[in-house]
Amino acid sequence: MSKNDLLALPDVSVKKSKVIEYEKCKNSTPLNTLLKFNDSNCNNKKNIDKYTGKVTFIKNRLTVAIENYLTNPANFDFQTHRYLQFIHIKFTKDGKRIVEFPVAEYMEMCGLHTQQKCIDQIKKIFLSLKRVSISYSAKTVSNKKKKNNWNESFGEARLVGDFYYDKGIVYHELTNTLHKHFETSPVMSFPTFLLKIDARKNPHSFYFGTKIVEHRNMNNEKSNQNTITLKTLINSSPYFPTKDKVGKRFSQLMKEPFERDMDHLAPGIKWHYCNKKKEELKQKDIKDYKTWIELSIYFELKDYPVIKKKSL
């Protein structure tokens, strides 16, 4: 991730907040996958059309097709993921197909302070998303006793419709298919401090925090509601390196950045390493990569408001 891609951010510290604020936002497998998709390091290329420049990617059953990609790659970076998360929050609150919001509101929620740069960044994001189409093929559920028969699948659809900016207000239109998917998607609680994270200093914190919230929501009142595997967390960040790329520098390039960006989530999210029996582990218990990668994480979300699920 280039430092030049990010807006100048104030030094926002979550640790100064006494009460963790949450907003309701739509939540589904394709939406969650899209918020972690990054085209630059996605190896699952399904098709490359050399004549049109269109490239199709597949990530966890989500298909992402990008027009003119060979000459003008899309920019699915932290800025884009944060913007889409904000759109999810705004739609959940207002329920309108055209998501309308003042730039000042976006700046406040994301901790930004330069209005013109923010406007230019939003326009750049939208022009990139305008070339994107997505579709999702859900797994077939054979369990007839399963009460929730909601099907997350949908055919190819443009990611965004129209967009315009006028007198400090942004108008972001959802396409028919995505609007319908948003309307029928369940809701979860999202801690807004994640939007203020400075990705230049903590490139993985937003993704770790988002994945933890998704996991907590999905597993509410289950035995694993506060535990998640380390593999799941590091795989949630499109910028986290793999073992084959770091070689013997595992501690410096994997373990230490993981701990740094997890610690940055405090006090909104507290955590520690644990084993399969949920027993806390200390640093002396983690001697090498093989031990580390098989660990789980115990976490607690401060002030987390549980949303009771409704049968669809």
C-alpha positions in Angstrom: 0.0 0.0 0.0 1.5 3.3 -1.1 1.6 6.1 1.5 0.6 8.5 -1.3 -2.7 6.7 -1.8 -3.9 7.7 1.7 -5.2 11.0 2.8 -3.4 12.9 5.6 -5.0 11.7 8.8 -4.9 13.1 12.3 -3.3 11.0 15.0 -6.5 9.4 16.2 -6.1 7.2 19.3 -8.8 4.8 20.1 -7.5 4.6 23.6 -8.8 8.1 24.4 -12.4 7.0 23.9 -14.4 6.0 27.1 -17.4 4.6 25.3 -17.1 2.6 22.1 -19.7 3.8 19.6 -21.4 1.4 17.2 -23.5 1.8 14.1 -25.8 -0.8 12.5 -24.7 -1.9 9.1 -25.7 -4.5 6.5 -23.8 -7.8 6.7 -23.6 -10.7 4.3 -20.9 -13.0 3.0 -20.5 -11.2 -0.4 -20.4 -7.8 1.2 -17.9 -8.9 3.8 -15.7 -10.5 1.1 -15.8 -7.4 -1.1 -14.5 -5.3 1.9 -11.4 -7.4 1.9 -10.9 -7.9 -1.8 -7.7 -6.5 -3.3 -7.0 -7.0 -7.0 -3.3 -6.3 -6.9 -2.5 -9.4 -4.8 -5.4 -11.7 -5.7 -4.1 -14.8 -7.5 -7.5 -16.2 -8.3 -7.8 -14.8 -11.8 -10.5 -16.6 -13.7 -10.3 -15.0 -17.1 -8.3 -12.3 -18.9 -9.8 -10.8 -22.0 -6.8 -9.4 -23.9 -9.1 -7.7 -26.4 -11.3 -5.7 -24.0 -8.9 -5.6 -21.1 -11.5 -7.1 -18.8 -10.2 -9.2 -15.9 -12.3 -11.5 -13.7 -11.3 -12.5 -10.2 -12.8 -15.0 -7.8 -12.5 -14.8 -4.0 -14.5 -17.0 -1.7 -17.2 -17.6 -4.3 -17.4 -13.8 -5.0 -16.7 -13.0 -8.7 -15.3 -9.5 -9.4 -15.1 -8.4 -13.0 -13.2 -5.2 -13.8 -13.4 -3.5 -17.2 -10.3 -2.0 -18.9 -8.2 -3.6 -16.1 -5.1 -4.2 -18.2 -4.7 -0.6 -19.0 -6.2 0.9 -15.9 -6.2 -1.4 -12.8 -8.9 -0.8 -10.2 -7.8 0.6 -6.8 -9.3 -1.8 -4.2 -7.3 -0.3 -1.4 -8.0 0.7 2.2 -9.6 3.9 1.1 -12.0 2.0 -1.1 -12.9 -0.5 1.6 -13.5 2.2 4.2 -15.7 4.1 1.7 -17.8 1.0 1.0 -18.1 0.3 4.7 -19.4 3.8 5.2 -21.9 3.3 2.4 -23.2 0.1 4.1 -23.7 2.1 7.4 -25.5 5.0 5.6 -27.8 2.7 3.7 -28.7 0.7 6.8 -29.6 4.0 8.6 -31.6 5.6 5.7 -32.7 2.6 3.5 -32.6 4.6 0.3 -31.4 3.4 -3.0 -29.5 6.7 -3.5 -27.2 7.0 -0.5 -26.9 10.7 0.3 -24.5 12.2 2.7 -22.6 15.4 3.4 -18.8 15.3 2.8 -18.4 16.7 6.3 -20.2 13.7 7.8 -17.8 11.3 6.0 -14.8 13.3 7.1 -15.9 13.3 10.7 -16.6 9.6 10.8 -13.3 8.7 9.1 -11.2 11.3 11.0 -10.3 13.2 7.8 -9.6 17.0 7.8 -8.9 18.2 4.3 -12.2 18.6 2.5 -11.0 19.1 -1.2 -8.7 16.1 -0.9 -11.6 14.1 0.5 -13.9 15.0 -2.3 -11.2 14.2 -4.9 -10.6 10.9 -3.2 -14.3 9.9 -3.2 -14.6 10.8 -6.9 -11.5 8.7 -7.7 -13.0 5.8 -5.8 -16.3 6.0 -7.6 -14.7 6.2 -11.0 -12.8 3.0 -10.2 -15.9 1.2 -8.8 -17.9 2.3 -11.9 -16.0 -0.3 -13.9 -16.7 -3.2 -11.5 -19.4 -5.8 -11.7 -19.8 -8.5 -9.1 -21.8 -11.8 -8.6 -22.0 -14.3 -5.8 -22.7 -18.0 -5.8 -23.6 -19.3 -2.3 -23.0 -22.8 -1.1 -25.9 -25.1 -1.4 -27.4 -25.9 2.0 -28.9 -29.5 2.2 -30.0 -29.2 5.8 -33.8 -29.1 5.6 -34.1 -28.2 9.3 -32.2 -25.0 8.8 -34.6 -22.2 9.6 -32.8 -19.4 7.8 -33.3 -20.2 4.1 -32.0 -16.8 2.9 -30.1 -17.2 -0.4 -27.2 -14.8 -0.7 -26.6 -15.6 -4.3 -27.1 -13.0 -7.1 -26.2 -12.7 -10.8 -23.7 -10.3 -12.3 -24.5 -6.7 -11.4 -22.8 -3.4 -11.5 -21.3 -2.5 -8.1 -22.5 1.1 -8.3 -25.0 3.1 -10.4 -24.8 6.9 -10.8 -22.8 9.4 -8.7 -22.8 13.1 -8.4 -21.6 15.8 -6.0 -23.4 19.1 -5.4 -22.8 21.8 -2.7 -21.1 19.6 -0.2 -23.4 16.6 -0.6 -22.5 13.2 -2.2 -25.1 11.1 -4.0 -24.2 7.5 -4.4 -26.7 5.3 -6.3 -27.0 1.5 -5.8 -27.9 -0.6 -8.7 -31.2 -2.6 -8.6 -29.6 -5.9 -7.8 -27.3 -4.6 -5.0 -30.1 -2.5 -3.6 -32.3 -5.6 -3.3 -29.4 -7.5 -1.7 -28.8 -4.7 0.8 -32.5 -4.7 1.7 -32.6 -8.4 2.5 -29.2 -8.6 4.2 -29.1 -9.0 8.0 -27.7 -6.3 10.2 -24.7 -6.3 12.6 -23.1 -3.8 14.9 -20.0 -2.1 13.6 -17.6 -0.1 15.9 -17.0 3.2 14.1 -13.5 3.7 15.6 -12.3 1.3 12.9 -13.0 3.9 10.2 -10.6 6.3 11.9 -7.6 3.9 11.9 -4.5 5.4 10.2 -3.6 2.6 7.7 -0.2 4.1 7.1 0.8 3.1 10.7 -1.5 0.1 11.1 -2.3 -1.4 7.7 -4.0 -4.5 9.1 -6.0 -3.1 12.1 -9.1 -2.2 10.1 -9.3 -5.7 8.6 -8.6 -7.5 11.8 -11.2 -5.5 13.7 -13.8 -5.9 10.9 -13.3 -9.7 10.8 -13.6 -9.9 14.6 -16.9 -8.0 14.5 -18.3 -10.2 11.7 -17.2 -13.4 13.6 -18.8 -12.1 16.9 -22.1 -11.3 15.1 -22.2 -14.6 13.2 -21.5 -16.7 16.3 -23.5 -14.9 18.9 -24.3 -17.1 21.9 -22.2 -19.9 20.5 -19.2 -21.4 22.3 -16.7 -19.8 19.9 -18.3 -16.3 19.9 -15.1 -14.8 21.5 -12.5 -17.0 19.9 -11.2 -16.9 16.3 -8.3 -18.6 14.6 -5.2 -16.6 13.9 -5.2 -17.9 10.3 -8.7 -16.4 9.8 -7.5 -13.0 11.0 -4.3 -12.8 9.0 -6.2 -14.0 5.9 -8.7 -11.1 6.3 -6.0 -8.5 5.6 -5.2 -8.2 1.9 -1.8 -6.7 2.9 -0.6 -9.4 5.3 2.5 -11.3 4.0 2.6 -15.0 3.6 5.3 -17.2 5.1 7.0 -17.9 1.7 7.6 -14.2 1.2 9.1 -13.5 4.6 11.4 -16.5 4.9 13.3 -16.6 8.2 12.1 -13.1 9.2 8.8 -14.5 10.4 8.9 -12.8 13.8 9.8 -9.4 12.4 7.5 -9.4 9.3 4.5 -11.5 10.6 4.3 -12.0 14.3 5.3 -8.5 15.4 3.1 -6.6 12.9 0.2 -8.8 13.8 0.6 -8.0 17.5 1.1 -4.3 16.8 -2.1 -4.0 14.8 -4.1 -6.1 17.2 -2.9 -4.0 20.2 -3.9 -0.9 18.3 -7.6 -1.9 18.5 -7.6 -1.5 22.3 -9.6 -0.6 24.3 -12.4 -1.2 21.7 -11.1 -4.8 21.3 -9.0 -6.6 23.9 -7.2 -9.8 22.9 -4.7 -12.5 23.8 -3.3 -15.7 22.3 -5.0 -18.9 23.4 -4.9 -22.6 22.5 -7.8 -24.9 21.4 -8.9 -25.2 25.0 -9.1 -21.4 25.2 -6.2 -21.3 27.7 -4.2 -18.1 27.5 -0.7 -18.4 26.1 2.3 -16.2 26.9 5.1 -15.1 24.6 7.4 -17.8 26.0 4.9 -20.4 24.8 5.3 -19.3 21.2 8.6 -20.4 19.9 8.3 -20.7 16.2 6.0 -20.1 13.1 4.5 -23.6 13.3 3.3 -23.0 16.8 2.2 -19.4 16.1 0.1 -20.1 13.0 -2.0 -22.8 14.7 -3.0 -20.5 17.6 -6.4 -19.0 18.3 -7.2 -15.5 19.5 -9.5 -14.8 22.4 -11.1 -11.3 22.2 -13.6 -9.1 23.9 -15.5 -6.3 22.2 -16.1 -3.4 24.6 -19.7 -2.1 24.8 -20.8 -4.5 22.0 -24.6 -4.2 21.4 -26.0 -7.6 20.4 -28.6 -7.4 17.6 -31.2 -10.2 17.8 -31.5 -12.0 14.5 -34.9 -12.2 12.9 -36.1 -15.1 10.8 -36.1 -14.3 7.2 
